[in-house]
Amino acid sequence: MLHFTIGMDPNLFEIGGLVIAWHAIAILVGIVMAVSLIRREFIRKQLPLKNWDPIVYITVAGGIIGARLFFLMDRPIYHLHHPLGIFALQEGGLAVYGAVIGGFVTVVLLCLYYRLPTLKVIDAVAPGLILAQAFGRIGCLINGDAWGGPTSSFFSVTYTNSKALLPPELLGVRTYPYPIYDGIINLIILAIVWKLRKRGLPDGMAFALFAALYAATRFAISFMRQERVWFWDLQQAQVIAILMLISSLIGMALLWRRSMLAQAS
């Protein structure tokens, strides 16, 4: 039986009204690691670095905005009555899917603006994005904002600190260590994409493969979570996972067909 208890304060320190949480530190470190990896891929793919700084800053901002918007979409009634909570990032509330989609849309728009090859750029972004997701889950594990449901399985976690962000009724209860599962999945996907990125895949295929693999696995492990159901007994993450998987598979088919036609001609 692999069970552990997390009793640490999710906040590293507080100065006045400013709270610095472990989650924020994990996200910051993940972003730094991702930017370094993406820059390496830009160089490998011989993509121009002329506008690197604005691309990085704007993409990070787009990812954070997307992550927050997707979180708010799942709790519209609460934030309608608590509007100031919209800006309370120290209380958690950054949805991974929102970060992926927000960052993706931002990158595409920047590619159009700076006239960069979009498919090559999103392939260069994919490894760093996956790494950032995996590292960010460390913060989720510490503060409990991506909690799993109660379990008696061999692998579980119990939160004992009252400041943890999971529902109060789950304090002291053995739950699925969902962030660990999600982090491991991201690392496995990163290993697959990293291995295949030099195998002559059509441009855009690495990102589409990442999106398809993550959507499929995220759908499965979301059954461990205790989240509000949207419809058909599915959570927000699972509904988005289905849409992302379908879109990714269609994209992969179109990219492959385009590559075959180009080779034939």
Helices and strands as residue ranges (DSSP letters): E 2-6, E 11-15, E 18-21, H 22-44, H 52-73, H 76-81, G 83-87, G 89-91, H 96-114, H 118-143, E 155-159, G 168-170, H 178-196, H 205-221, G 222-224, E 229-231, E 234-235, H 236-264
